């Protein structure tokens, strides 16, 4: 049969309590301390990662803002250069038109001068011919045939 010995149960209970106290002192506190230390390390690393993530997000926003400003500045430069090119082209066209007008005015003046000169030359030629005709008429008596001949000669010379 089974006998229950209270002294043995008491010794076993005492052994369990002593073992619990010893294990608690030797293992539980150092393990708990080690676990807390590891938790603190992980918490610090998590905080560092959060800080780094915030920094990266801020850098990304700054980069996007800089890119946006650069794009706006590039568009502004392109617009300004297009305007300058249009103004320059307009200036070149205006100068060309003015030069063409000057050429036309000069050409008209030259043509007018040549017309005047041609008229003067024709007047002097006609005067000379009239003098020659008069000399021939005065040299002899003029008949109708002679008049026609002189007029034909005159028109052949004038021409």
C-alpha positions as CSV (number, residue, x, y, z in Angstrom):
1,X,0.0,0.0,0.0
2,X,0.9,3.5,-0.3
3,X,2.2,5.3,2.5
4,X,2.3,8.9,2.7
5,X,5.2,10.3,4.6
6,X,4.7,13.9,5.5
7,X,8.4,14.4,6.1
8,X,9.3,13.3,2.6
9,X,6.6,15.5,1.2
10,X,7.9,18.4,3.3
11,X,11.5,17.7,2.2
12,X,10.3,17.6,-1.5
13,X,8.4,20.8,-1.1
14,X,11.4,22.4,0.6
15,X,13.7,21.1,-2.2
16,X,11.3,22.5,-4.8
17,X,11.3,25.9,-3.0
18,X,15.1,26.0,-2.7
19,X,15.5,24.9,-6.3
20,X,13.0,27.6,-7.3
21,X,14.9,30.3,-5.3
22,X,18.3,29.1,-6.6
23,X,17.1,28.9,-10.2
24,X,15.4,32.3,-9.8
25,X,18.6,33.9,-8.5
26,X,21.0,32.1,-10.9
27,X,18.9,31.9,-14.1
28,X,15.8,34.0,-14.1
29,X,17.3,37.3,-13.2
30,X,20.2,37.1,-15.7
31,X,18.0,35.8,-18.4
32,X,15.4,38.6,-17.7
33,X,18.3,41.1,-17.7
34,X,19.5,39.7,-21.0
35,X,16.0,39.8,-22.5
36,X,15.5,43.4,-21.4
37,X,18.9,44.3,-22.9
38,X,17.9,42.7,-26.2
39,X,14.6,44.5,-26.1
40,X,16.3,47.8,-25.6
41,X,18.7,47.1,-28.4
42,X,15.8,46.3,-30.8
43,X,13.9,49.3,-29.6
44,X,16.9,51.5,-30.3
45,X,17.4,50.0,-33.7
46,X,13.7,50.4,-34.5
47,X,14.0,54.1,-33.4
48,X,17.1,54.5,-35.6
49,X,15.3,52.9,-38.5
50,X,12.3,55.2,-38.0
51,X,14.6,58.2,-37.9
52,X,16.4,57.0,-41.0
53,X,13.0,56.5,-42.8
54,X,11.9,60.0,-41.8
55,X,15.2,61.4,-43.1
56,X,14.8,59.4,-46.4
57,X,11.2,60.7,-46.8
58,X,12.4,64.2,-46.2
59,X,15.2,63.8,-48.7
60,X,12.8,62.4,-51.2
61,X,10.5,65.4,-50.8
62,X,13.5,67.7,-51.1
63,X,14.6,65.9,-54.2
64,X,11.1,66.0,-55.8
65,X,10.9,69.7,-55.0
66,X,14.4,70.3,-56.5
67,X,13.4,68.4,-59.6
68,X,10.1,70.3,-59.9
69,X,12.0,73.6,-59.6
70,X,14.6,72.4,-62.1
71,X,11.8,71.5,-64.6
72,X,10.1,74.8,-64.1
73,X,13.4,76.7,-64.6
74,X,14.2,74.6,-67.7
75,X,10.7,75.4,-69.1
76,X,11.3,79.1,-68.3
77,X,14.6,79.1,-70.0
78,X,13.2,77.4,-73.1
79,X,10.3,79.9,-73.2
80,X,12.7,82.8,-72.8
81,X,15.0,81.4,-75.5
82,X,12.1,80.9,-77.9
83,X,10.9,84.5,-77.3
84,X,14.5,85.7,-77.9
85,X,14.7,83.7,-81.1
86,X,11.3,85.1,-82.3
87,X,12.5,88.6,-81.4
88,X,15.7,88.1,-83.2
89,X,14.0,86.6,-86.3
90,X,11.6,89.6,-86.3
91,X,14.5,92.0,-86.0
92,X,16.3,90.3,-88.9
93,X,13.1,90.4,-91.0
94,X,12.6,94.1,-90.2
95,X,16.2,94.8,-91.1
96,X,15.8,92.9,-94.4
97,X,12.6,94.7,-95.2
98,X,14.2,98.1,-94.5
99,X,17.2,97.1,-96.6
100,X,14.9,96.0,-99.5
101,X,13.0,99.3,-99.2
102,X,16.3,101.2,-99.4
103,X,17.4,99.1,-102.4
104,X,14.0,99.8,-104.2
105,X,14.3,103.6,-103.4
106,X,17.9,103.6,-104.7
107,X,16.9,101.6,-107.8
108,X,14.0,104.0,-108.5
109,X,16.4,107.0,-108.1
110,X,18.9,105.4,-110.5
111,X,16.2,104.6,-113.0
112,X,14.8,108.2,-112.8
113,X,18.3,109.5,-113.2
114,X,18.9,107.3,-116.2
115,X,15.5,108.4,-117.7
116,X,16.5,112.0,-117.3
117,X,19.9,111.3,-118.8
118,X,18.3,109.4,-121.7
119,X,15.9,112.3,-122.4
120,X,18.8,114.8,-122.4
121,X,20.7,112.5,-124.7
122,X,17.7,112.2,-127.0
123,X,17.2,116.0,-127.0
124,X,20.8,116.6,-127.9
125,X,20.6,113.9,-130.6
126,X,17.4,115.3,-132.0
127,X,18.8,118.8,-131.9
128,X,21.9,117.6,-133.8
129,X,19.7,115.8,-136.3
130,X,17.5,118.8,-136.7
131,X,20.7,120.8,-137.4
132,X,21.9,118.3,-139.9
133,X,18.5,118.1,-141.6
134,X,18.4,121.9,-141.8
135,X,21.9,122.0,-143.2
136,X,20.9,119.4,-145.9
137,X,17.7,121.3,-146.6
138,X,19.5,124.6,-147.0
139,X,22.1,123.1,-149.2
140,X,19.6,122.2,-151.9
141,X,16.0,122.5,-152.8
142,X,14.0,119.9,-151.0
143,X,11.4,117.8,-152.8
144,X,8.8,115.5,-151.3
145,X,11.1,112.5,-152.0
146,X,14.0,114.2,-150.3
147,X,11.9,114.9,-147.2
148,X,10.9,111.3,-147.0
149,X,14.4,110.2,-147.4
150,X,15.7,112.6,-144.7
151,X,12.9,111.5,-142.4
152,X,13.7,107.8,-143.0
153,X,17.4,108.4,-142.4
154,X,16.5,110.3,-139.2
155,X,14.4,107.4,-137.9
156,X,17.0,104.9,-138.8
157,X,19.6,106.8,-136.8
158,X,17.2,107.3,-133.8
159,X,16.1,103.9,-134.1
